[in-house]
Amino acid sequence: MATPAPAPPTSPGSLRRVVAASLIGTTIEWYDFFLYGSAAALVFNKLFFPDSDPLVGTLLSFLTYAVGFAARPIGALVFGHYGDRLGRKKLLVLSLLLMGGATCAIGLLPTHATVGSAAPVLLTALRLVQGFALGGEWGGAVLLVSEHGDARRRGFWASWPQTGAPAGQLLATGVLSALTGLLSESAFESWGWRVPFLLSGVLVLVGLWIRLSVDESPVFKAALAQAEARKSDDVAEKMPLVAVLRHHWRDVLVAMGARMAENISYYVLTAFVLVYATSDHVGLGKQSALNAVLIASAVHFATIPAWGALSDRIGRRPVYLLGAVGVGAWAFPFFALIDTKGFGPLLLAVTVGLVFHGAMYAPQAAFFSEMFATRMRYSGASIGAQFSSVAAGAPAPLIATALLADYGSATPIALYVIAAALLTVVAVGAAKETRDRDLSAIGPGTGDEPRAASEASRSASA
């Protein structure tokens, strides 16, 4: 069997184009996803669950928010399977269309006052479509950059799609903040909340135009050629999911554990904080809470590439562990600052929390990509990331709101975040360092042999 020639390295111009396409795509997808979370905290309790007590209505609103996470593992399985078989680019285009279409449809939904109980049912169905699309988006976006990028700076380049999360949060919160500032409360609840959802249609057209302009990753093309050559020799190729569970199950568990503190802390810092800061316990206005998340998200965006670059110098694990320990240690000061009822302390609390979160989120893309072989990488990275989201990000605002309702105190919520941080520290501490792995050399049952190959290539290029 002839071995296909390795793919030529990606030019700097092409790499920047790939990074831009992934960043813009993930920004739009996260804008859509986070817009729902912010609206759930601010208005959906009144529009879709008006017969409930305000805090109970918020709980029900966050329950529909959590439903989107339940669909993310299904999206990870479907998009991962076909992304490993057909390529990253095709599936990324589909995920963008699904997410944008569902978000625009939410902006057109009738409320409970118009159609009664059918309104929350329709809302939940569209939330499922959003979750399904996002379950496939993350893995494809970060892999497209990781597989195109320079191995010596993979952590830096792969961290850019990760900035799509704070960029999407920034955009969603910014639009909502502007509307709540310009419109009266009655106008915002009547029609203003629909505007940011309908805006998604325009953003999707821009994202598609850019995403369609990039090429498939050279690493995937080379792996596909090798797979075709094996087929000609009558060597059957296993389904990506089967191969992942057989050869990379430990890596999947590490990825799931690594996501716990990252996912839980993020939704406490950006979604639940809108509930806590505006509750009777604290009493800050919606505008103040939104502005704090807005400014903190801008800082989060700026620090993620710096954390990614640091992971190229000292490794993925040390940076990730710093972030996990940081969010755990910050849990009690975070709520203590908000309890002072001032905007400055609130801003400091969210900003520091998101900076620590970035230390986990930035190296995550390269870290997870380097765990899996090419023909099962989309499946492995997506499964590890999205299956954990069901237990982590999905119930985080719901659990935090329930704890606040039951205890009237932030202490159990802080302990919840600390427990997640400890779990992540154990998972990442048990993992192998992946910084020096060659993506094209990683095979089933990844050991230390790819590291030697990568180090040799580094020496040769030095």
N, C-alpha and C positions, 0 to 999 in steps of 0.2 A: 504494500500500500504506500503510495507516494505521499509524502508529508507536504501540505500546502505551505507556500512561502509565508513568512510572517508579514502582517500588515505593515505598511509604511507608517512612520510616526505622524501624528497630526500636526499640521502647521500652526504657528501661534495665532494666525488670523482665523483659521477654522475652529481652533479651540475656543477662542473668545466668542465666536458665533454660537457654538454649542452651549457655552456657559450662559450666554444671553437668552437663548431659546429655553433652556431649562429653568433659569431664574424667572423669566416672565411667565412661563407656564405654571410653575409652582406658586408664584405670587397670586395669579388669578384663581387657582384652585383653592389656596388658603384664604384668599379674600372671601370667596363664596362660603367656605366652611366656617370661618370665624364670624362672618356677618350674621349667620344664623345664631351663633352662640351669644353674641352681643344683643341681638334682637330678643332672644329667649330671656335674657336677664332684664331687659328694659320694658318690652311691650307685649310680647307674645302671651304672657300670663293674663293680660287684660283682653286681648283680641280673640284668643282661642280657648281660654279657660276662665270666662268672666264670672262664673257662679261660685268660684272657690275663694277661700280666704287668701289674701295677697301672697303670703309665704307658701301656702299650699299650691296656689296657682303657679308660683315660680318653680316649685318642685316638679309639677306636671310639665311645665315648659321645658325644664332641664331633662325630663324623662324623654321627651321627643328628641331633644339634643343628643342624648345618649344612644338613642336608637340608630343614629347614623354610624356610630362606632361599631355596632353589631354587624353592619354590612361590610365594614372594612376588611375583615379576614376573608370574606367571600370574594371581594374584589382582588385581594392579594393572591388568592389561589387561581382565579381565572386569568387575571392579567399576568401573573407570574408564569403560568403554564404557557400561554401563547406568546408572551414576551421572550421566553427562553427558546421557543420554537420558531417564531416569525421575526423577531427583532424588537428592539426597544421603541423605535420611532413610531411605528404603526399604532402600537397600543397607547402611546402618549397622546397621539392625536385623538383617539377615541375617548380617552379619559377626560380630556378637555371639553369635548362636545357634550358628554353626559353631564358633567358638573355644571357647565354653563346653562344647559337647557333646563336642568332641575331648578337652578337658582332663579332664572327668569320666571319660571312657572310659579315659584313661591311668591314672587312679586305681584302675580295676577290672582292669587287665591282669594276666594271669598272668606270672610271671617265668621265667627260663631253667630254674630248678630244676623247674618244673612242666610246661612245654610245650617245652622245648628251644629250638631255633633259631627256632621260630615266634614266640617272644617279641620278639626285636629286630625281626623283620619287622613285627609288629603295631605296635610302638612307632614305627617309621619311618613307617608309613602314617598314623598319627594325627598325627605331627609334620608331615607334608605338609598335612593339613587345617588345622592351626594356622597354618602359613605362608601358605596360600592366603587364610585369613580376615584375617590381619594385613596382607597385601598390599593389601587393599581398605579396611581400617579407617582407616589413617593419613590418607590423602588426604581421605576424606569428613569425618572429624572436624574437621580443621583448616580445611577449606573452609567447613563449616557455620558456624563461628565467624567466619572472615574475611569471609564474605559477609553476615553479620548485623551485624557490628561497626561502630563509629564509625571512619571512615577515619583520623582524627587519632591514634587510640590502637590501631590495628589490630595493631601489633607486640605490645603488652601483652596485648590480649584473645586474640589467636591463640596466644600463648605458653602459655596455660593448658591447652589439650589436650596440649601438650608435657610439662607436669608429670605427665601420666599415666604416662610412662615411669619417672621416679624414684618416683612413688607406687606403681606396680605393683611395682617393684624393692623398695621399702620393705616393702610388704605381703608379697611372696613371701619375702624374706629374713627378715622378722620372724617369720612363721609357722614357717619352717624352723628359725630360731634358737631359738624357744621350744620346739619339739618336740625338737631335739637337746639342749637344756638339761634338759628334763623327763624324757626317756626315756633308757633305756640304749641303747648302740649297737646291741645285738642287737634290741631292741624297735623301734627306729627303722627298721632295715633289714628287719625282718619285716613291720611293718604301719604304722608311724608315718609313713613317707614318703607313704603314700596319702592321708592326711588333707587336706593342702593342695590336692591335685588335686580331691578330692571337694567341698571347700569352694567351688570355682568355681561349682558349680550354684546355690548360694544367691546368690552375687554376681551371676550373670547375670540372675536374676529381678529383682533390685533395679535393675540397669542397664537392662533392658527397660522396666520401669515408668516410669523417668525419660525414657528416650530416646523413647518413644512419645508423650510429652506435648509435644514441641516441634514447631514448624512448619518447613516447607521454607524455604530461604533466599529472601529477596525478590529478590536479584540473579538467582538461578536462575529464579525464576518469571517475571521480566521477560524474561530471555533466551529462555525457553521460549515465551512469548507471541509474541515476535518471530519465532522459528523457525516457529511455527504460521502466522503471517501470511505468511511467505515461501512456505510450502507451498501456501497458497491461491492464490499467484501462480505456481505451478508452478516454483518455484526449488528445485532439489534440494539437500539438505543432506548434506555429506560425513560419513562415519563419523568420530567423534572421534579415533580413533587415526590415521587417514589425515591428518586436518587437523593434528594435532600434529606428525607427522613432516614434513609439508610446510611449515608456517608457523613452527613453534617448535623445530626440531631443535637449534638453537644453545642454546636455553634448557634443553632436556633434557640436553645435554652438560654445561652449567654445573652443573645440579642434581646430576648424577651425580658430577662432580668435587668439588663442595662436600660431598657425603656421605662421601667417603672417610675423611678424618681424623675426622670426627664419629662414624661408625659403627665404625671400627676401634678408636679409642681407648676408646669406651664398653665394648666387649666385653672388651678387655684389662683395663680398670679394674674391671669388675664380675663377669666370669665367669672369665677366666684367673687373676685375682688369687687366687681361691679355691684353684686348683691350686698356684700358685707359693708362696703363703704357707704352705700345709700340706705342701709337698714336703720331702724330706729336706734339701735345700739350706738351707731357712729353719727349718722345724720348728715353726711355730706351730700351735695347735690349730684345729679346725674352728670352734669357738665364737668364738674371737678373730677369725678371718677374716670370719665372718658378721656379727659385731657391728660390725666396721670398715666393711663395706659398708652395713650398716643405718644407722649414724650419718651416714656420708658421703652417702647417698641422701636423708636428711632435709635436709641442707644444700643439696644439689643442687636439691631441690624448691623450697626457699625462694628460691634465687637466680635461677631461670629467669624468673619474671615481672619481676624487676628488670632483667635483661638485655633482655627484650622491650621494656620501657618505654624503656630507653636507646636501643634501635634506632629508636624513634619520634622521638627527639630528634636523633640524629646520623646515622641511616641504618642499613640492614641490613648493608651491606658492611663498614664499620669494626668493628662488633661481631663479626661472623663472623670476620673476619681476626684480630682479637685472640684469639679462642678457638683458631683453628688454630695460630697462632704459639705460643700458650701451651702447648697439649698437646705440641707438638714440643719446646719448650724444657724441659718437665717430664719427658720420657721417662727420661733418665738419673737425675735426682734421685729419681724415683718408685721405681725399683728399688734405688737406693742406700739409701733410707730403709727399705725392707722388709728389706733384707739385714742391718740392725742387729738384727733378730729381736725387736724390742719392739713392743708393741701401740700405743703412742703414735705412733711414727714410721710404722707401717702406716696408722693412721687419718689422719695428716696427708697421707701420700702419696695415698691414695684421695680424700680430700676436696678437696685442691687440684686434682687431675686432673679431678674431676667439675665443679668450679666453672669451669674453663676449657672443659670440654665444654659446659656450659650456655650459654656465650657463643656457641657455634655453634648449639646446638639451639633456643634461645629464638627468635631471629629467623628461623629456617628456615621456620616455618609461613607467616608473612606473606611472606617473600622468595619462596618457591616459588609461593604463590598469586598474587602480583602479576606473575609472569612470563607467565601464560597467559590467553587469552580464556575467557569464562564457559562456553561450550558445549564446550570442550575442556580445561577447567581440572582436573577430576577426573582425566582420563586423563593430562594432561601432568605434573601434580604427582606422581601415583602412579608413573608410569613412571620419571620422573627419580629419585624417592626409592628405589623398590624394585628397579629393575634394578641399581643400584649396590650394593645390599646383598648381591647374590650374590658380588661380587668383594671386598667390604669386610667387613661384619659376619659373613657366613657362615663364611669360613675363618679369621677372626681368632683365636679360641681354639685352633683346630686348628693353625694355623701357629705360634702362640706356643708351644704345647705341644711340637710337633715340634722347634722350634728349641731349646727347653730340653733335650729328650731328646738331641739331636745334639751340642750344644755345652756343655751343663752350665753355661751362663752367660746372664745377662739382656741382655748387650750386643747380640746380634743382634736381640733383640725390641725394644729401644729404638730401634735403627736402622730397624726396620720401621715403628714409629709415626712416626718423624721423616720417613720417605719419604712416608707418607700425608699428613702435615701439609703438606709441600712441594707435593704435588699439589693439595690443597685451596686453598692460597694462590694458586696459578696460576689455578685455575678461578674463584675468587671475584674475584680481581684483574682477570680479563678480563670480568666481568659488568658490566652497567649497574646503577646504583642504582635501586631500585624503590619507595622509601618514599612518593613523592608520586603514585603511579599510582592512578587511579580504576578500581576493579575492573569497573564497568559499562561503562567506555569502552575497555578494552583490546580490540583487535581482532587479526586475523591479521597476522603480521609486525610484532609490537609494536615501536614506536619510541619517540620522546620525546613524541609528540603527546598520549598520555593524561596525561602529567605536567602539561602546561599546563592541561588540563581540570580535573585535580584541584586544582592550585594556585588556579585561578579559584574553584572551589567552596569551598576553604579561606578565601580572601579574603572571599567573600560571607557565609560563616558566622561570620567573626571579629567 
